[in-house]
Amino acid sequence: MPTDQMPPCRIEWPQKALVVLGASEEQIPLYREAQRRGIPTIGVDMRPDAPAFRLADAALKVSTRDADAIASALGDTRPAGIVCGASDAALSSWHTLGRRYGFPYVYPKSALAAGDKAAFHEIAASCGVAGYGWVASDNPDEIVAKAAAELRFPLAVKPVDGSGSKGVVRVTRPDDLSAAVAHAHSFSASQAVIAEEFCQGRPLVIDIFMQGGRSKLTCIHDVEFSATSFAIKRLRSPAQLPLAVRDRLEATAERLCLALGVTDGPADFDVILGTDGRERVIEANPRVGGDGITKLIAAAYGVDNVRALISLALGEPFDVHLKPTRTAHAAVEVISSPLNVDGELVRWEGVAEARAVPGITDLDLQAKPGDSVRPHSQSAHKIGLLVAAGSSAEDASASLEKASALIRPIVRPIKGAK
């Protein structure tokens, strides 16, 4: 293990703490909920400057993928529970450590299959979900040859084990396949790449929280992507759908959860509702959603799925936190750098004015002046979140549009950036 990842020696870890796997911006709601409950936290992240460490009672600076290193560092300390938010990297450790400590809730090992996009295609097919063409391999030449010969363009080329839009490239012609495969390959821990036919239709996200093998809460959101990448730009909830379509999508999500072994807990599915009326599931994330989805659900439904998740992790009843307390409409916008090259955030403008717009429920700035910021090519490159709610979809969207036009991240390009 590199010395900069070595756990500190002789640390007196807080007793009866909640171990939080990850300390990125996406995990901050977990730390805040633990603070609200008076539960100490041990944050785990290999990055010494991880932003959520400032909220943790103790920091363990090792990789969330390394369950043995985490357990070794904790020694005889027995945590009260372990939890993971919107992070795929930590899911295997969540399972391993849950079994090691004998916690009431153990993340299902079978759900890890969703981290392999090729394996998930097979699972979706077994559940009767409409499919589409794809090829996968750890041999770049094989991917290029098969994709060119067997698939209908345009294609989405991805790391088979990727998440957060990292390494994803849209390919419109065979001549561009080699470069796209090489790019995706560089983001794959397993060194495997998948090429998928691009599905036309209405993009949706289904967020579901299971209890006892059935959905306790299902929320369906409309999605708008960045103009230059597959990263999410906006989400709106609830998606306006006929009741029969909504019920069918919920049933599909339930079947997929059961096929993945998720009988209790959250999952998040990226779906395309095709022009033929059939849904095609593009991605599965057996965990809470990222990109502000927890804030979106809170604004639209009055539901705190983070609170439910921590209750589940601690072996407490969690269904009480999943009962909607309002029927509003909400929208979230991911704030990103205005540049298409790496830059430095100089300042924020229009923050107070944006917060004062009626209907704005949250403005979360995730970068401060002096921070390096990158183009919005993946989820991790966002620099803030803006959330609005209203009595109608039009009201929520109008508030979001007005506030979005006011807030301005001023970014200067870094010299020599490409």
Secondary structure, DSSP 8 states (H G I E B T S, - for coil): --GGG---SS----TT-EEEE--SGGGHHHHHHHHHHT--EEEE-S-TT-GGGGG-SEEE-S-TT-HHHHHHHHTT---SEEEE-S-STTHHHHHHHHHHHT-S----GGGGGGGSHHHHHHHHHHTT-----EEEES-HHHHHHHHHHH--SSEEEEETT--TTTT-EEE-SGGGHHHHHHHHHTT-TT--EEEEE---EEEEEEEEEEETTEEEEEEEEEEEE-TTSSSEEEEEES----HHHHHHHHHHHHHHHHHTT-SSEEEEEEEEEETTS-EEEEEEESS---TTHHHHHHHHH---HHHHHHHHHTT---GGGGS-----EEEEEEE--S-SS-EEEEEEESHHHHHTSTTEEEEEE---TT-EE--SSSGGG--EEEEEEESSHHHHHHHHHHHHHH-EEEEEE-TT--
